[in-house]
Amino acid sequence: MRKLIGRIRDSLPTKISLSMFCIALLVFILANIVSVALSQYHFHSVAMNSARKNLNTAVARAERYLRSVENATNTTAWIVENKFRPDSLLVLSRRIVEQNSFISGCSITAEPNIFPSQGRYFSAYTVRKGEEIITVQEDVYEYFDYEWYSKAATAGHAVWIDPFVDENAGSLSADHLIASYSRPLFDKKNRLIGVISTDFSLPELSRAMSSEKPYRNSYFFLLGHDGRYFDHPDTTRILVNTIFDPTSGQYFSDKLTLGREMVAGKSGAMHADVAGVKSLICYEPVPGTDWSAALVSPEKDVLRRYRHLDIVILIIVFVVLLFILFICRRTVVRAFAPLKLLEEQARLITDGDYFSEMPRGNENSVIGTLQNSFAHMQEVLREDIIEVNEKTEELIKRNDELEKANTALEEALLRQSDFVSNITHQVRTPLNLVMGFAQLLRDSGADMMPQQELKKIIHVIDYNAMILRRMSLMLYDSSDRGYHDEVVSLSFAPVSPNVIARECVGYVNRYFPESTVMLKTSLEDYFTIKTDYLYLMRSIREILYNSAKYSDGKNISIGVSANKASVRFVFEDTGKGIPENNRDNIFNPFFKWDIFSEGLGIGLSLTKRHVVLLGGTLELDNDYKQGCRFIMEIPVNAVAGGHYGI
């Protein structure tokens, strides 16, 4: 017995024959048992889906109808709010009815005493009477108590009003059941000034929903949020009865369940015995409202097209035969699948793809053994290739790292050489001037020189001494020690923005007397902020120094303003400005777009570091085209010891 089982297991033709026989036998047995059950289930599922689609279509038509009313109202509402006058309200009320055939009436009513000349009440109302459209200013009545006005006014937003019979105390009324879409109106100060309410005919909505009934005896009905009938073939129930009213027969319990589901805004389907007729009921809410629609279809109508069971059974038998054929074919394909895999993997390896993995098989036949042997060979080959590729990538990565390190070293050496050369040049020039003028004073004698010339010499010495002090301070600040000292020494105390701005303006005027610096402030002198006086002063000085040094010197200004959180310093000048291709690099250390210009290229980078450590920001305004504009924001209350970082 074991030998027979083993021979069958290892013989491909035998396995194929047995598989086909067993599957065919099983399928035919199961087909005879479940064909009728499947047919019935299928028929009911198709009928259910068809009924739901028909209900969805009807609800979609109703939704389009309602959205049209909403859109027409909302489009007109903003015009009404901007032209809220008695004559305009009458014109706009008539216009919305004239331009929208689906709207049967429009009322635009005002809050009490909005128009003193009209008295306490004013209501413009337009109604469609057949082919005629009538617009009037309604007689005096308490429309504030009506739901179409009070509900929207209380809610503060647009609402749908349940259908009602238009029997108000005004001059006009509709001659049919209507529903309203009401929206409150507000003036520019967001005060309630009135309500616009548009009406549409509920019978028109019913005809739109029922224009395409899926079955001869099917019908729609519409419920409100409290279960009242808004639409029903039995018109005596509309607005009078609810779905929860007691009825005789088994349908009452099903009707209660249906009513609770619809009032809760749920969608679904159920089978029920309606007046002795087995029916399929589908229901779903109407979007944008608290109403719910239902489609009732007698099952005899629904299943009429599915009664030809003989044809259905023949179709099922045919499908079963096709299924058997498919299974047999699938069995053969699966049996020979390893050979197909071997062919594909051999082709991939020939094309140079060594990484596609071939699955191992569980068969003990010759084909299964060949498949597993080939898969093992492929795994070994793939591991060797992966190892070679990893070593190659590692060598390439190391070469790239060495090349980058070598390039960085060369750039660092070049930068160091340029920096030393720049420092030497920048220091030599003012130092030579100071020493030259000092020699001149020593040789000529200060008492022998004219006062005007002496003042010029002293100014030159003072200016160049300032340059030397400025460069030495920058060099120290740019060092690690300088950064550490700045972080440690920050001291936050009350500082007047106006006082420190004036001091910095005086500093620039001292060394650049030919330049004009204007201070524009909206603050009082007693206004203070909590910050570090020294580093804020050095930051403002540096920007003003650059403006005086590199602009035309004619229109330099510093503006000071504040809000609750920060003080803003705006620095403006006129001149050639900063080239656009260099604006992204101006805050980078040692960057100079003109290598022949004075300076070390670290002034703005250090200034931004000072501002950031003070908790603020410093940016170049790229939208300013007349020269340069820098904007500095400093917090009103910086946190002492809370280093902000860069």
ROBA-807006 format. One record per residue (C-alpha): x, y, z; residue in three letters. Coordinates in pm, whole numbers. Layout:
<rs>
X Y Z ALA
...
</rs>
This chain:
<rs>
0 0 0 MET
282 236 85 ARG
455 158 -244 LYS
133 232 -433 LEU
86 562 -252 ILE
450 655 -312 GLY
426 571 -684 ARG
112 781 -720 ILE
278 1071 -536 ARG
590 1061 -756 ASP
406 1007 -1087 SER
297 1331 -1252 LEU
40 1178 -1494 PRO
-122 984 -1211 THR
-151 1290 -993 LYS
-307 1488 -1276 ILE
-564 1216 -1348 SER
-662 1170 -984 LEU
-687 1544 -924 SER
-913 1596 -1222 MET
-1137 1307 -1123 PHE
-1171 1411 -758 CYS
-1234 1775 -837 ILE
-1492 1698 -1105 ALA
-1678 1459 -874 LEU
-1676 1705 -586 LEU
-1789 1998 -797 VAL
-2084 1812 -950 PHE
-2204 1693 -610 ILE
-2178 2039 -458 LEU
-2336 2200 -764 ALA
-2651 1988 -731 ASN
-2680 2067 -361 ILE
-2622 2440 -360 VAL
-2748 2546 -703 SER
-3099 2626 -583 VAL
-2976 2799 -267 ALA
-2725 3003 -461 LEU
-2989 3098 -715 SER
-3225 3228 -451 GLN
-2949 3412 -269 TYR
-2826 3562 -593 HIS
-3174 3673 -696 PHE
-3239 3843 -365 HIS
-2895 4011 -368 SER
-2945 4143 -719 VAL
-3295 4262 -633 ALA
-3167 4430 -316 MET
-2887 4607 -504 ASN
-3124 4716 -778 SER
-3370 4860 -527 ALA
-3090 5041 -346 ARG
-2960 5189 -671 LYS
-3307 5313 -758 ASN
-3340 5469 -414 LEU
-2994 5624 -445 ASN
-3094 5772 -780 THR
-3415 5917 -636 ALA
-3232 6060 -334 VAL
-2966 6203 -565 ALA
-3239 6379 -765 ARG
-3385 6514 -442 ALA
-3040 6623 -324 GLU
-2977 6807 -652 ARG
-3314 6976 -612 TYR
-3229 7083 -254 LEU
-2873 7192 -346 ARG
-3019 7407 -624 SER
-3239 7581 -367 VAL
-2941 7625 -130 GLU
-2712 7760 -403 ASN
-2973 8006 -529 ALA
-3036 8129 -172 THR
-2668 8155 -73 ASN
-2580 8333 -398 THR
-2846 8595 -336 THR
-2787 8626 42 ALA
-2457 8815 19 TRP
-2615 9063 -225 ILE
-2903 9115 18 VAL
-2660 9175 308 GLU
-2479 9444 107 ASN
-2800 9608 -23 LYS
-3025 9579 280 PHE
-3281 9847 190 ARG
-3660 9815 158 PRO
-3670 9873 -218 ASP
-3373 9638 -277 SER
-3534 9362 -70 LEU
-3847 9370 -284 LEU
-3639 9357 -605 VAL
-3411 9076 -482 LEU
-3703 8871 -349 SER
-3868 8883 -691 ARG
-3539 8819 -876 ARG
-3465 8490 -697 ILE
-3810 8354 -788 VAL
-3793 8478 -1148 GLU
-3447 8333 -1212 GLN
-3507 7993 -1046 ASN
-3806 7799 -1172 SER
-3771 7540 -896 PHE
-3833 7803 -626 ILE
-4199 7874 -553 SER
-4151 8167 -315 GLY
-3896 8386 -138 CYS
-3933 8592 178 SER
-3675 8849 296 ILE
-3768 8971 643 THR
-3596 9225 867 ALA
-3532 9233 1240 GLU
-3757 9465 1447 PRO
-3717 9837 1372 ASN
-3433 9789 1119 ILE
-3609 10042 895 PHE
-3757 10316 1121 PRO
-3952 10461 831 SER
-4131 10126 784 GLN
-4214 10072 1150 GLY
-4137 9761 1353 ARG
-4205 9511 1071 TYR
-4081 9477 717 PHE
-4116 9164 503 SER
-4069 9143 125 ALA
-4240 8831 -10 TYR
-4265 8690 -362 THR
-4477 8387 -453 VAL
-4528 8197 -779 ARG
-4900 8153 -865 LYS
-4907 7938 -1176 GLY
-4749 8149 -1451 GLU
-4779 8469 -1244 GLU
-4519 8598 -996 ILE
-4646 8834 -725 ILE
-4424 9051 -503 THR
-4559 9249 -206 VAL
-4456 9412 116 GLN
-4649 9194 355 GLU
-4901 9317 607 ASP
-4795 9352 968 VAL
-4776 9018 1151 TYR
-4548 8852 1406 GLU
-4330 8659 1162 TYR
-4056 8643 1429 PHE
-4248 8358 1596 ASP
-4267 8144 1281 TYR
-4025 7855 1257 GLU
-3889 7961 916 TRP
-3764 8282 1081 TYR
-3691 8192 1444 SER
-3504 7866 1374 LYS
-3249 8030 1141 ALA
-3217 8340 1360 ALA
-3152 8129 1671 THR
-2915 7884 1501 ALA
-2706 8159 1341 GLY
-2662 7957 1021 HIS
-2868 7825 731 ALA
-3125 7554 818 VAL
-3391 7347 642 TRP
-3744 7394 772 ILE
-3977 7095 773 ASP
-4260 7110 517 PRO
-4569 7309 618 PHE
-4888 7456 476 VAL
-4830 7825 409 ASP
-5110 7977 616 GLU
-4931 8274 769 ASN
-5073 8610 861 ALA
-4909 8794 572 GLY
-5053 8921 248 SER
-4974 8616 35 LEU
-4961 8239 84 SER
-4870 7938 -130 ALA
-5153 7710 -242 ASP
-4959 7387 -180 HIS
-4736 7215 73 LEU
-4394 7382 84 ILE
-4057 7341 254 ALA
-3819 7628 323 SER
-3445 7688 331 TYR
-3377 7975 573 SER
-3052 8163 617 ARG
-2982 8445 867 PRO
-2853 8778 733 LEU
-2581 8979 907 PHE
-2441 9329 863 ASP
-2070 9413 844 LYS
-2051 9410 1227 LYS
-2190 9054 1227 ASN
-2521 9161 1377 ARG
-2842 8983 1280 LEU
-3046 9206 1050 ILE
-3297 8959 907 GLY
-3365 8622 743 VAL
-3397 8515 379 ILE
-3623 8212 333 SER
-3678 8037 -2 THR
-3967 7797 -56 ASP
-4004 7507 -291 PHE
-4305 7290 -367 SER
-4298 6955 -189 LEU
-4522 6798 -459 PRO
-4259 6903 -715 GLU
-3991 6729 -509 LEU
-4211 6419 -488 SER
-4261 6416 -866 ARG
-3885 6453 -916 ALA
-3812 6156 -689 MET
-4086 5938 -839 SER
-4016 6024 -1203 SER
-3858 5682 -1258 GLU
-4016 5407 -1049 LYS
-3819 5081 -1066 PRO
-4130 4862 -1057 TYR
-4492 4904 -1146 ARG
-4629 4889 -789 ASN
-4334 5042 -604 SER
-4358 5382 -437 TYR
-4150 5631 -236 PHE
-4226 5801 91 PHE
-4044 6073 287 LEU
-4018 6112 666 LEU
-3920 6406 884 GLY
-3696 6394 1190 HIS
-3997 6315 1412 ASP
-4134 6041 1183 GLY
-4404 6254 1018 ARG
-4491 6174 658 TYR
-4376 6453 424 PHE
-4455 6249 112 ASP
-4668 5936 70 HIS
-4904 5790 -194 PRO
-5178 5817 69 ASP
-5193 6199 86 THR
-5418 6189 396 THR
-5115 6090 603 ARG
-4895 6384 500 ILE
-4814 6608 802 LEU
-5094 6431 994 VAL
-4967 6082 1073 ASN
-4628 5949 1176 THR
-4475 5615 1097 ILE
-4509 5532 1466 PHE
-4890 5551 1463 ASP
-5042 5209 1553 PRO
-5158 4990 1266 THR
-5307 4645 1251 SER
-5118 4338 1138 GLY
-4764 4206 1157 GLN
-4627 4512 978 TYR
-4652 4728 1292 PHE
-4341 4589 1463 SER
-4146 4606 1135 ASP
-4272 4961 1080 LYS
-4151 5068 1425 LEU
-3807 4925 1350 THR
-3805 5096 1011 LEU
-3916 5426 1165 GLY
-3644 5421 1432 ARG
-3378 5347 1168 GLU
-3497 5626 938 MET
-3539 5885 1214 VAL
-3186 5802 1333 ALA
-3054 5890 985 GLY
-2938 5538 902 LYS
-2948 5362 567 SER
-3025 4998 495 GLY
-3285 4753 371 ALA
-3537 4511 521 MET
-3813 4271 426 HIS
-4160 4334 564 ALA
-4523 4237 510 ASP
-4693 4562 401 VAL
-5072 4530 395 ALA
-5042 4157 335 GLY
-4786 4197 54 VAL
-4429 4083 105 LYS
-4216 4380 18 SER
-3858 4496 7 LEU
-3799 4834 177 ILE
-3478 5032 121 CYS
-3414 5356 310 TYR
-3145 5622 342 GLU
-3122 5984 468 PRO
-3150 6285 238 VAL
-2809 6461 254 PRO
-2808 6809 403 GLY
-3139 6759 590 THR
-3275 6553 878 ASP
-3524 6384 643 TRP
-3515 6024 528 SER
-3650 5862 211 ALA
-3767 5503 156 ALA
-3854 5289 -146 LEU
-4118 5016 -102 VAL
-4117 4745 -372 SER
-4339 4433 -368 PRO
-4123 4120 -388 GLU
-4343 3972 -659 LYS
-4249 4266 -883 ASP
-3885 4256 -779 VAL
-3840 3884 -848 LEU
-4057 3867 -1160 ARG
-3758 3882 -1391 ARG
-3576 3614 -1194 TYR
-3846 3341 -1205 ARG
-3699 3149 -1495 HIS
-3515 2902 -1279 LEU
-3463 2645 -1555 ASP
-3251 2886 -1754 ILE
-3064 2983 -1443 VAL
-2989 2621 -1357 ILE
-2861 2557 -1708 LEU
-2637 2859 -1675 ILE
-2511 2732 -1340 ILE
-2437 2388 -1487 VAL
-2250 2553 -1772 PHE
-2053 2766 -1527 VAL
-1974 2457 -1320 VAL
-1841 2278 -1627 LEU
-1625 2577 -1709 LEU
-1506 2576 -1351 PHE
-1410 2208 -1375 ILE
-1222 2278 -1694 LEU
-1045 2568 -1527 PHE
-946 2359 -1225 ILE
-812 2079 -1444 CYS
-612 2323 -1647 ARG
-484 2491 -1334 ARG
-375 2154 -1193 THR
-171 2073 -1502 VAL
-14 2420 -1506 VAL
81 2395 -1142 ARG
233 2052 -1197 ALA
462 2188 -1466 PHE
520 2524 -1296 ALA
873 2427 -1173 PRO
987 2370 -1533 LEU
855 2714 -1625 LYS
1043 2868 -1331 LEU
1364 2691 -1435 LEU
1332 2834 -1784 GLU
1270 3189 -1659 GLU
1554 3179 -1403 GLN
1799 3044 -1661 ALA
1707 3330 -1895 ARG
1752 3589 -1617 LEU
2097 3454 -1528 ILE
2193 3464 -1895 THR
2087 3832 -1902 ASP
2304 3907 -1594 GLY
2030 3910 -1327 ASP
2171 3701 -1039 TYR
1942 3832 -764 PHE
1597 3706 -867 SER
1509 3440 -612 GLU
1363 3105 -719 MET
1128 2944 -463 PRO
1189 2592 -338 ARG
932 2320 -406 GLY
783 2056 -176 ASN
754 1779 -435 GLU
973 1465 -437 ASN
940 1412 -809 SER
1224 1459 -1055 VAL
1101 1808 -1142 ILE
1078 1905 -775 GLY
1433 1780 -706 THR
1564 1969 -1010 LEU
1389 2285 -893 GLN
1539 2267 -542 ASN
1890 2191 -674 SER
1875 2487 -911 PHE
1746 2713 -630 ALA
2038 2607 -406 HIS
2288 2674 -683 MET
2136 3016 -741 GLN
2154 3104 -370 GLU
2527 3019 -352 VAL
2597 3219 -668 LEU
2397 3515 -538 ARG
2581 3520 -204 GLU
2920 3521 -379 ASP
2816 3807 -609 ILE
2674 4006 -316 ILE
3003 3967 -127 GLU
3203 4087 -428 VAL
2966 4383 -479 ASN
2986 4480 -112 GLU
3365 4486 -119 LYS
3362 4686 -442 THR
3116 4938 -298 GLU
3324 4965 20 GLU
3636 5043 -184 LEU
3447 5302 -391 ILE
3309 5459 -73 LYS
3655 5480 85 ARG
3798 5635 -230 ASN
3516 5893 -232 ASP
3577 5973 134 GLU
3951 6015 77 LEU
3886 6236 -224 GLU
3638 6453 -27 LYS
3878 6477 267 ALA
4162 6577 36 ASN
3942 6840 -132 THR
3829 6974 206 ALA
4189 6995 325 LEU
4295 7186 16 GLU
4000 7425 56 GLU
4082 7474 426 ALA
4447 7551 348 LEU
4343 7793 74 LEU
4085 7956 304 ARG
4345 7984 579 GLN
4595 8145 341 SER
4333 8389 210 ASP
4218 8474 562 PHE
4573 8541 690 VAL
4643 8752 380 SER
4315 8939 426 ASN
4381 9007 796 ILE
4732 9127 717 THR
4603 9364 451 HIS
4306 9486 659 GLN
4522 9554 966 VAL
4820 9702 777 ARG
4619 9977 608 THR
4465 10146 919 PRO
4781 10077 1121 LEU
5000 10249 863 ASN
4763 10546 862 LEU
4766 10571 1241 VAL
5145 10542 1254 MET
5192 10787 964 GLY
4975 11056 1115 PHE
5131 10997 1457 ALA
5475 11051 1298 GLN
5342 11366 1130 LEU
5217 11502 1460 LEU
5546 11421 1630 ARG
5760 11581 1359 ASP
5545 11884 1288 SER
5404 11945 1632 GLY
5035 11969 1711 ALA
5066 12334 1815 ASP
5205 12438 1477 MET
4916 12291 1270 MET
4597 12468 1176 PRO
4300 12354 1383 GLN
4104 12238 1078 GLN
4389 12017 957 GLU
4450 11891 1310 LEU
4085 11791 1341 LYS
4106 11600 1013 LYS
4418 11414 1129 ILE
4258 11328 1463 ILE
3944 11207 1283 HIS
4152 10982 1055 VAL
4343 10841 1354 ILE
4017 10792 1548 ASP
3847 10628 1249 TYR
4131 10385 1180 ASN
4168 10308 1549 ALA
3797 10222 1546 MET
3857 9992 1249 ILE
4141 9816 1438 LEU
3926 9781 1750 ARG
3635 9650 1538 ARG
3851 9390 1360 MET
4016 9272 1681 SER
3677 9236 1848 LEU
3542 9042 1548 MET
3843 8809 1547 LEU
3795 8740 1917 TYR
3418 8688 1880 ASP
3472 8444 1591 SER
3692 8222 1807 SER
3558 7939 2025 ASP
3664 8133 2333 ARG
3477 8440 2212 GLY
3159 8241 2152 TYR
3186 8082 2496 HIS
3237 8419 2664 ASP
2939 8566 2479 GLU
2708 8283 2587 VAL
2825 8302 2948 VAL
2826 8681 2974 SER
2476 8745 2836 LEU
2292 8959 3089 SER
1924 9050 3031 PHE
1810 9383 3177 ALA
1565 9659 3079 PRO
1686 9846 2772 VAL
1519 10137 2589 SER
1513 10071 2211 PRO
1505 10445 2141 ASN
1805 10521 2362 VAL
2022 10246 2217 ILE
1918 10340 1862 ALA
2016 10706 1918 ARG
2350 10599 2062 GLU
2422 10384 1756 CYS
2317 10667 1522 VAL
2560 10897 1705 GLY
2834 10634 1670 TYR
2786 10624 1290 VAL
2764 11003 1262 ASN
3093 11031 1450 ARG
3288 10818 1205 TYR
3089 10899 891 PHE
3003 11270 922 PRO
2928 11293 549 GLU
2645 11037 583 SER
2295 11109 709 THR
2125 10860 941 VAL
1757 10912 1032 MET
1584 10755 1332 LEU
1212 10681 1287 LYS
1043 10548 1599 THR
684 10490 1706 SER
786 10416 2067 LEU
823 10634 2372 GLU
1164 10664 2539 ASP
1033 10505 2857 TYR
942 10185 2669 PHE
1195 9911 2754 THR
1265 9552 2661 ILE
1450 9284 2853 LYS
1771 9202 2663 THR
2152 9233 2667 ASP
2248 9598 2606 TYR
2605 9533 2482 LEU
2530 9273 2214 TYR
2216 9451 2093 LEU
2418 9773 2058 MET
2697 9594 1869 ARG
2442 9433 1635 SER
2275 9766 1551 ILE
2612 9938 1511 ARG
2737 9676 1266 GLU
2439 9709 1033 ILE
2450 10091 1043 LEU
2827 10079 987 TYR
2779 9865 674 ASN
2506 10102 548 SER
2731 10406 590 ALA
3032 10224 443 LYS
2880 10061 136 TYR
2569 10265 42 SER
2552 10609 -115 ASP
2522 10753 239 GLY
2223 10972 152 LYS
1918 10784 275 ASN
2021 10572 573 ILE
1742 10515 825 SER
1658 10298 1122 ILE
1293 10239 1206 GLY
1179 10120 1551 VAL
837 9971 1621 SER
690 9709 1854 ALA
411 9464 1910 ASN
321 9256 2217 LYS
594 9000 2156 ALA
888 9180 1997 SER
1054 9503 1887 VAL
1136 9545 1519 ARG
1438 9739 1391 PHE
1424 9812 1016 VAL
1749 9934 854 PHE
1725 10089 506 GLU
1973 10253 271 ASP
1996 10337 -95 THR
2267 10242 -340 GLY
2387 9943 -536 LYS
2271 9694 -271 GLY
2374 9328 -258 ILE
2379 9124 -584 PRO
2096 8869 -597 GLU
2334 8576 -655 ASN
2513 8656 -326 ASN
2214 8719 -98 ARG
2193 8360 25 ASP
2557 8369 144 ASN
2583 8705 322 ILE
2542 8550 668 PHE
2810 8284 602 ASN
3139 8346 789 PRO
3429 8489 581 PHE
3209 8544 275 PHE
3292 8854 64 LYS
3141 8902 -278 TRP
3408 9169 -346 ASP
3747 9036 -236 ILE
3900 9384 -273 PHE
3655 9551 -36 SER
3742 9646 322 GLU
3651 9401 597 GLY
3702 9041 707 LEU
3369 8904 584 GLY
3250 8804 935 ILE
3056 9114 1044 GLY
2708 9003 937 LEU
2761 8641 1046 SER
2863 8757 1396 LEU
2574 9005 1405 THR
2323 8730 1324 LYS
2481 8512 1595 ARG
2437 8794 1850 HIS
2073 8845 1748 VAL
1989 8474 1763 VAL
2151 8439 2107 LEU
1927 8727 2217 LEU
1628 8522 2099 GLY
1563 8729 1788 GLY
1591 8705 1410 THR
1782 8896 1142 LEU
1683 8875 776 GLU
1759 9053 450 LEU
1443 9180 277 ASP
1479 9047 -80 ASN
1177 9248 -197 ASP
1354 9581 -135 TYR
1517 9697 -460 LYS
1646 10054 -387 GLN
1945 9932 -184 GLY
1950 9715 128 CYS
1689 9657 395 ARG
1760 9443 703 PHE
1485 9351 949 ILE
1581 9265 1309 MET
1327 9121 1555 GLU
1417 9121 1929 ILE
1179 8968 2187 PRO
1032 9204 2444 VAL
1102 8960 2728 ASN
1401 8736 2657 ALA
1466 8444 2896 VAL
1782 8505 3095 ALA
2017 8208 3072 GLY
1795 8041 2810 GLY
2047 8028 2525 HIS
1857 8008 2198 TYR
2130 7860 1984 GLY
2203 7931 1619 ILE
</rs>
